[in-house]
Amino acid sequence: MERKRAGIPESVKKLYSTDATVIDSGKIYIPEKVYFPVTEDEVVSIIRSAYRKKVPLYFRGGGTGMTGGCIVSKPKAWVISSEKLIKIIDLNLTDEYVDVESGVIPDELNSYLNQYNYFYPPAPASSGFSTIGGNISENSNGLNVFKYGTTGDWVREIRFITGTGEKMKLGGKFRKSVAGYSLKDLIIGSEGTLGFIYSAKLSIMKIPEAVSGFMIFFDSSLEGIRFVKYILEIGLKPSIFEYIDNYSIKSVINYTNFEVPQNTKSAVILKFEGLITEVKYIEIFIKEFLSNFELCGHLNTSSSDGFKEIMEFRKAISPALFSIERGKVNEDLVIPISLLEDYFKFIKTLERKYKMKIAVFGHIGFGNLHTNIMFDPGKKDQVKTIQMLLDELFMFVIDNGGSISGEHGIGITKKAYLKKEVGNVTYNIFKDIKKIFDPRGIINPGKMF
Ligand SMILES: Cc1cc2nc3c(=O)[nH]c(=O)nc-3n(C[C@H](O)[C@H](O)[C@H](O)COP(=O)(O)OP(=O)(O)OC[C@H]3O[C@@H](n4cnc5c(N)ncnc54)[C@H](O)[C@@H]3O)c2cc1C
């Protein structure tokens, strides 16, 4: 039997109509029904019923998406929540995978795996309240993306239900296969537009033996970038490789008790993980080559707890930026490493032109930089000009071979730019694929395309 929360009040249903997207996302509707299935067959039955009646369908995990993927943009829609799909179905330590339902929360999965000295690495910063289904749909990544990659790199199999209610098993428990088109990879990052993820088999790995963490403070933004390029040139593979700009540093200092050396204008955080001997060697090596850079100082720790303190600084950035302005639009752009200096110069040009501050921090190893446009929501002229600023920013990234999203996806907020990034032919193939999985166009209508 299909389960719905019978007679749930409109005020509760309203909670299932939005997500964590902060910009004005157009008309939002309270869903007609919200379903909380507990089996795969229940999901099938709800989707088949929606297919027959041509009802708009929205899938929802933790609702932490930042591009409007869970925003109910059509009237009389149904929402399927994975809130009750929280079983850990199987754990296989020999083949190193865990099989989970899509509503499992990554932190809870990791607490479970830690008992066996294992972990699932690609948990995003929202790992305490997002879900595996949402993480797969957005192909999310955590701060350790440079070494461990994105969610997709850890997905072996997906059990999936299409827009007509067909069950599919994509991939398998194996570690390697080249049998046919990899449809599993099509579902990863498809932002809930092709069907519902019921469960997934995910690769897991042993918790590394040793860690070494650094936070290095530079006297200019360019010196920080020079250091980043050096790390990449010599081929080191830190798990965490983060860049923090001057605005972000100053706002964390204003907002918390952290102190940084005087004259710091940028900082880089590095974390190395692996065997004790390997990590020790890298630590000595880094300490030696730091003398080649204009530093204001550095911190180093070999303990996980010590590194947690460094990460407290990094995690404080997002909330601390509100001490600069009350409003913030956080874009997750990707820029080729060879163009980092040009990107930072371009940001300064935009700041001067639009008279707004732009704070930049993030996963520098991949050139995936959170670019935060700070604005005053009370100033109507600023609110109006943000879209013009974003337009220039996105076009700079696209024209220079970067990407409009390295983390949060397209959703409704960036769909105008998707065609520009991928080109007409690819864009039309995307639309054809959507029709195969969702012939009546009922799933997440209006998202991504
Ligand atoms: C404070 C904060 C920190 C964040 N940090 C990061 C970060 O470090 N890295 C990062 O990549 N992102 C981050 N995000 C963005 C967000 O957490 C991720 O996109 C996350 O993967 C969304 O998961 P969710 O379960 O909340 O998905 P939801 O927001 O519920 O849904 C996201 C999309 O997935 C679809 N979906 C959800 N479940 C399913 C399912 N079972 N089957 C099919 N489709 C489904 C939805 O329809 C929607 O389109 C952050 C967000 C917040 C608010």
The ligand as a Tripos MOL2 file, in Angstrom:
@<TRIPOS>MOLECULE
LIG
   53    58     1     0     0
SMALL
NO_CHARGES

@<TRIPOS>ATOM
      1 C1         24.9470   24.0800    4.9160 C.3       1 LIG1
      2 C2         25.0670   23.3770    3.5770 C.ar      1 LIG1
      3 C3         26.2930   22.8520    3.2270 C.ar      1 LIG1
      4 C4         26.4490   22.2080    1.9940 C.ar      1 LIG1
      5 N1         27.6570   21.7000    1.6690 N.ar      1 LIG1
      6 C5         27.8220   21.0570    0.5080 C.ar      1 LIG1
      7 C6         29.0850   20.4940    0.1700 C.ar      1 LIG1
      8 O1         30.0410   20.5250    0.9370 O.2       1 LIG1
      9 N2         29.2060   19.8720   -1.0060 N.ar      1 LIG1
     10 C7         28.1470   19.7610   -1.8820 C.ar      1 LIG1
     11 O2         28.3250   19.1580   -2.9420 O.2       1 LIG1
     12 N3         26.9390   20.2990   -1.5920 N.ar      1 LIG1
     13 C8         26.7440   20.9200   -0.4200 C.ar      1 LIG1
     14 N4         25.5190   21.4460   -0.1090 N.ar      1 LIG1
     15 C9         24.3970   21.2790   -1.0330 C.3       1 LIG1
     16 C10        23.5070   20.0310   -0.6950 C.3       1 LIG1
     17 O3         23.6680   19.6500    0.6510 O.3       1 LIG1
     18 C11        23.8550   18.8480   -1.6020 C.3       1 LIG1
     19 O4         23.4690   19.1420   -2.9180 O.3       1 LIG1
     20 C12        23.1970   17.5410   -1.1520 C.3       1 LIG1
     21 O5         23.7060   16.4600   -1.8960 O.3       1 LIG1
     22 C13        21.6790   17.5260   -1.2840 C.3       1 LIG1
     23 O6         21.2140   16.3800   -0.6010 O.3       1 LIG1
     24 P1         19.7260   16.3340   -0.0360 P.3       1 LIG1
     25 O7         19.4690   14.9740    0.4670 O.co2     1 LIG1
     26 O8         19.4770   17.4480    0.8710 O.co2     1 LIG1
     27 O9         18.9440   16.5260   -1.4080 O.3       1 LIG1
     28 P2         17.6570   17.4110   -1.6720 P.3       1 LIG1
     29 O10        17.9540   18.8580   -1.4710 O.co2     1 LIG1
     30 O11        16.5060   16.8370   -0.9570 O.co2     1 LIG1
     31 O12        17.4970   17.1330   -3.2270 O.3       1 LIG1
     32 C14        18.4650   17.5570   -4.1480 C.3       1 LIG1
     33 C15        18.0730   17.0200   -5.5250 C.3       1 LIG1
     34 O13        18.1500   15.6080   -5.5020 O.3       1 LIG1
     35 C16        16.8920   15.0360   -5.8370 C.3       1 LIG1
     36 N5         16.7220   13.8410   -4.9870 N.ar      1 LIG1
     37 C17        16.8080   13.7610   -3.6300 C.ar      1 LIG1
     38 N6         16.6370   12.4820   -3.2490 N.ar      1 LIG1
     39 C18        16.4270   11.7440   -4.3700 C.ar      1 LIG1
     40 C19        16.1720   10.3490   -4.6310 C.ar      1 LIG1
     41 N7         16.0970    9.4440   -3.6480 N.pl3     1 LIG1
     42 N8         16.0150    9.9680   -5.9160 N.ar      1 LIG1
     43 C20        16.0820   10.8550   -6.9260 C.ar      1 LIG1
     44 N9         16.3030   12.1760   -6.7440 N.ar      1 LIG1
     45 C21        16.4740   12.6110   -5.4810 C.ar      1 LIG1
     46 C22        15.8560   16.1210   -5.5860 C.3       1 LIG1
     47 O14        14.7450   15.9610   -6.4220 O.3       1 LIG1
     48 C23        16.6340   17.3770   -5.8990 C.3       1 LIG1
     49 O15        16.5880   17.6540   -7.2760 O.3       1 LIG1
     50 C24        25.3300   22.1110    1.1060 C.ar      1 LIG1
     51 C25        24.0940   22.6410    1.4780 C.ar      1 LIG1
     52 C26        23.9540   23.2510    2.7040 C.ar      1 LIG1
     53 C27        22.6140   23.8040    3.0810 C.3       1 LIG1
@<TRIPOS>BOND
     1     1     2 1
     2     2     3 ar
     3     2    52 ar
     4     3     4 ar
     5     4     5 ar
     6     4    50 ar
     7     5     6 ar
     8     6     7 ar
     9     6    13 1
    10     7     8 2
    11     7     9 ar
    12     9    10 ar
    13    10    11 2
    14    10    12 ar
    15    12    13 ar
    16    13    14 ar
    17    14    15 1
    18    14    50 ar
    19    15    16 1
    20    16    17 1
    21    16    18 1
    22    18    19 1
    23    18    20 1
    24    20    21 1
    25    20    22 1
    26    22    23 1
    27    23    24 1
    28    24    25 2
    29    24    26 1
    30    24    27 1
    31    27    28 1
    32    28    29 2
    33    28    30 1
    34    28    31 1
    35    31    32 1
    36    32    33 1
    37    33    34 1
    38    33    48 1
    39    34    35 1
    40    35    36 1
    41    35    46 1
    42    36    37 ar
    43    36    45 ar
    44    37    38 ar
    45    38    39 ar
    46    39    40 ar
    47    39    45 ar
    48    40    41 1
    49    40    42 ar
    50    42    43 ar
    51    43    44 ar
    52    44    45 ar
    53    46    47 1
    54    46    48 1
    55    48    49 1
    56    50    51 ar
    57    51    52 ar
    58    52    53 1
@<TRIPOS>SUBSTRUCTURE
     1 LIG1         1 GROUP 0 **** ****
